[in-house]
Amino acid sequence: MPRLFIGLDLPDLVDQQLELLHGGLPGARWEGRDKLHLTLTFLGDTDGGLARAITDALGELEAPAFELELAGVGVFPPRGQPRVIWVGVRHPEPVRELKRRVDRLLTPLGIEPERRKFAPHVTLARLKRTPERRVAEFVQAHALYACLPFRVDAVRLYSSVLSRHGSKYRVEAAFPLGRGRDGADHDDPEDM
């Protein structure tokens, strides 16, 4: 049974920029370039029939491509011992609207949207017993971080394979943005 999630890929240049933030935190397990992405929906273990239905549903996705800029560094949870360091999204509304559209396609399949507020981000590192003071210093030092804007032109369905060396992600399918079922260009931000 594959473990699936839906997300946005990052260009190589953005991966390289994010990799420059790595280091300086004891107990941090930094995500490699091959794992950097922005998750829209985590699906978890999914049987083959549902995986095919999800793929078919995402094939119906109609949404414009858009520009995305990653900016700011934060932690989850926001209070208590930090477990994740992330980079956020400047002007997140296009990502939130894209997630709403994906959620609407998945709801008829019995996949309900998460109840918690969607906070678009890219996970940089997972933390284990990293001193809170060190994490706070890292976040403060990178508070003004921003990478070059990039174009989001596809949504991807990923599988995650767990092993003793960690997880590996594989793109199972990609769904272009900016085109409707009619094949016409719908790449106008006003469409969102």
Secondary structure by P-SEA (a helix, b strand, c coil): ccbbbbbccccaaaaaaaaaaccccccccccccccccccccccccccaaaaaaaaaaaaabbbbbbbbbbbbbbbccccccccccccccccaaaaaaaaaaaaaaacccccccccccbbbbbbccccccccaaaaaaaaaaacccccccccccbbbbbbbbbccccbbbbbccccccccccccccccccccc
